[in-house]
Protein backbone atom coordinates (compact mmCIF):
# COMPACT_ATOMS: atom_id res chain seq x y z
CA UNK A 1 0.00 0.00 0.00
CA UNK A 2 2.84 2.40 0.77
CA UNK A 3 4.31 1.83 -2.71
CA UNK A 4 1.04 2.87 -4.36
CA UNK A 5 0.73 5.86 -2.03
CA UNK A 6 4.29 6.94 -2.79
CA UNK A 7 3.72 6.67 -6.54
CA UNK A 8 0.54 8.75 -6.40
CA UNK A 9 2.17 11.27 -4.04
CA UNK A 10 5.27 11.57 -6.24
CA UNK A 11 3.27 12.17 -9.42
CA UNK A 12 0.78 14.61 -7.90
CA UNK A 13 3.28 17.05 -6.39
CA UNK A 14 5.69 15.19 -4.15
CA UNK A 15 8.47 15.47 -6.73
CA UNK A 16 8.11 19.26 -6.97
CA UNK A 17 7.88 19.70 -3.21
CA UNK A 18 10.90 17.48 -2.59
CA UNK A 19 12.98 19.13 -5.30
CA UNK A 20 12.15 22.56 -3.89
CA UNK A 21 13.39 21.51 -0.43
CA UNK A 22 16.54 19.96 -1.90
CA UNK A 23 17.36 23.00 -4.05
CA UNK A 24 16.90 25.38 -1.12
CA UNK A 25 19.03 23.01 0.99
CA UNK A 26 21.81 23.18 -1.60
CA UNK A 27 21.64 26.98 -1.53
CA UNK A 28 21.99 26.88 2.26
CA UNK A 29 25.06 24.64 1.89
CA UNK A 30 26.94 27.41 0.08
CA UNK A 31 27.99 28.86 3.44
CA UNK A 32 29.61 26.91 6.23
CA UNK A 33 27.07 28.19 8.77
CA UNK A 34 24.18 27.06 6.58
CA UNK A 35 25.37 23.47 6.06
CA UNK A 36 23.46 21.98 9.04
CA UNK A 37 20.27 23.74 7.95
CA UNK A 38 20.80 22.71 4.33
CA UNK A 39 21.24 19.08 5.38
CA UNK A 40 17.96 19.19 7.31
CA UNK A 41 16.17 20.70 4.31
CA UNK A 42 17.54 17.93 2.09
CA UNK A 43 16.37 15.32 4.62
CA UNK A 44 12.94 16.95 4.56
CA UNK A 45 13.04 16.95 0.75
CA UNK A 46 13.71 13.23 0.51
CA UNK A 47 10.88 12.51 2.90
CA UNK A 48 8.64 14.93 0.98
CA UNK A 49 9.16 12.87 -2.17
CA UNK A 50 8.35 9.48 -0.62
CA UNK A 51 6.59 9.93 2.75
CA UNK A 52 4.56 6.71 2.88
CA UNK A 53 6.30 4.08 5.00
CA UNK A 54 8.69 6.59 6.60
CA UNK A 55 8.37 8.06 10.06
CA UNK A 56 10.43 10.85 11.66
CA UNK A 57 11.60 9.81 15.13
CA UNK A 58 13.87 11.33 17.72
CA UNK A 59 17.10 9.42 18.07
CA UNK A 60 18.13 8.36 21.56
CA UNK A 61 20.68 10.76 23.00
CA UNK A 62 20.70 13.04 19.96
CA UNK A 63 19.01 16.06 21.55
CA UNK A 64 22.09 17.75 22.94
CA UNK A 65 22.66 21.44 23.45
CA UNK A 66 23.60 22.03 19.82
CA UNK A 67 20.47 20.28 18.50
CA UNK A 68 18.26 22.28 20.84
CA UNK A 69 19.96 25.55 19.86
CA UNK A 70 19.66 24.74 16.14
CA UNK A 71 15.99 23.75 16.57
CA UNK A 72 15.26 27.08 18.28
CA UNK A 73 17.02 28.94 15.44
CA UNK A 74 15.17 26.81 12.90
CA UNK A 75 11.79 27.61 14.47
CA UNK A 76 12.52 31.33 14.68
CA UNK A 77 13.87 31.57 11.12
CA UNK A 78 11.12 29.80 9.23
CA UNK A 79 10.47 26.37 10.65
CA UNK A 80 7.14 27.38 12.13
CA UNK A 81 5.96 28.59 8.72
CA UNK A 82 6.94 25.30 7.07
CA UNK A 83 5.16 23.29 9.76
CA UNK A 84 2.04 25.48 9.54
CA UNK A 85 1.98 25.15 5.75
CA UNK A 86 2.04 21.35 6.03
CA UNK A 87 -0.61 21.46 8.78
CA UNK A 88 -2.91 23.61 6.61
CA UNK A 89 -2.39 21.25 3.67
CA UNK A 90 -3.21 18.33 5.97
CA UNK A 91 -6.47 19.99 6.99
CA UNK A 92 -7.35 20.54 3.34
CA UNK A 93 -6.74 16.87 2.58
CA UNK A 94 -8.79 15.74 5.59
CA UNK A 95 -11.94 17.20 3.98
CA UNK A 96 -12.33 14.13 1.75
CA UNK A 97 -12.08 10.48 2.71
CA UNK A 98 -9.68 9.78 -0.14
CA UNK A 99 -7.38 12.58 1.04
CA UNK A 100 -7.00 11.36 4.63
CA UNK A 101 -3.86 9.25 3.97
CA UNK A 102 -2.26 12.22 2.22
CA UNK A 103 -3.21 14.50 5.10
CA UNK A 104 -1.51 12.10 7.52
CA UNK A 105 1.69 12.35 5.45
CA UNK A 106 1.56 16.14 5.64
CA UNK A 107 1.26 15.88 9.43
CA UNK A 108 4.43 13.74 9.47
CA UNK A 109 6.15 16.35 7.32
CA UNK A 110 4.93 19.08 9.69
CA UNK A 111 6.49 17.23 12.63
CA UNK A 112 9.82 16.99 10.81
CA UNK A 113 9.60 20.59 9.54
CA UNK A 114 9.04 21.97 13.05
CA UNK A 115 12.04 20.40 14.79
CA UNK A 116 14.31 18.57 12.32
CA UNK A 117 17.51 18.47 14.37
CA UNK A 118 17.81 15.28 16.38
CA UNK A 119 15.25 13.41 14.28
CA UNK A 120 15.94 10.62 11.87
CA UNK A 121 13.63 9.22 9.22
CA UNK A 122 12.95 5.50 9.55
N, C-alpha and C positions, 0 to 999 in steps of 0.2 A: 504494500500500500504506500509506503514511503517513497518508493521509486516512482510510482505514478504521480504522487503529489509533487515530488521534486521536478518531474518533467513538465507538468502543467505550470508550476510556479516559475520555472526557468523561462518558459516560452512567454508567459503573460506578464513579464516585468522583472523577474528575479535577476535576469542577466544584466539589465540596465542598472538596477539598483546596486547589484554587487560590483559592477564595473565602476560606477560612480564612487563608491566607497574606496575601491582599490586605487583609482586615479588620484583621489584626494589624499589617500595615504602615501602614495609615492611623492606627491608634492610636499607633504609634511617631512618626508625623509630627506629632503634637500639639505636641511639644517641638522646639526648634531642634536640640538635640543628637541627637535620635532620627531626624531626617530622613534622614541617609545609611543608617541601618539599615532604616528603613521603606521606602526606595526599593529596597534589595536584597531585602527580603521581597516587595515587589510584583513585582519581576523574577522571583523564584522562583515566585510565584503564577501568573504568566502562563505560565511554562514548565510548571508543574504541571498546567495545564489542557490544554495541547496539546504534549506532549513529543516526539512522533514527528516527525522531520525537523528538529529543532532540536538544536544541540550547544553546550554552554558551552565557550568557549575564552578563554585569556588574550590580552588585547590587547597588541600590541607597545608597550613603553615605558609601560605603565599601572601597573606595580607599583612605585610610588614609596614613599617613607617613610610617607605617610599611608595608602595602601592596605594596607601591611604592618601598620601599627599597628591599623587598623580590623579587619583579618582576625584579628589576635591577640585583640582585644577580642571579636570575634564568636565565635571558638572558645571563649573562656573563659566567655562569657555565654550559651551555649546552642547554638552552631553544631555542636558535636560531637554533641549529642543529636539534632539534626535529621538530621545525616548518618548517625548510627547507626540511627535509625528507618527511613530510606530503605534502608539496607543490609540491615536485618533483613527489611523488606518484599520486597526483591529476592531474598533467599534463600528466602523463602516462595514467591515466584512461580517460582523456578527448579526447584521440585519437580516441576512438570508441564511437558510439552513445549509445551503451548499457552501457558503463562505465561512462557516464556523472553523473548519480546519485551517484555513488561511489566516483567519483572525488569531488563532492560537499561535501560529508561527510569528506573527507580528508582535505578539506579547513576549515571546522568547527573544526576539530581536530587541524589543524595548528594554528587557532586563539586561542584555549584554551592552546596549547602547548607553545605559545609565551609568553603570560602573564596570568598565571592561578590564581594568587592571586587577589581577589576581584571579580572573576567571579563565577557565579553559573550556573548549568546546569538545564534548564527547559524543 
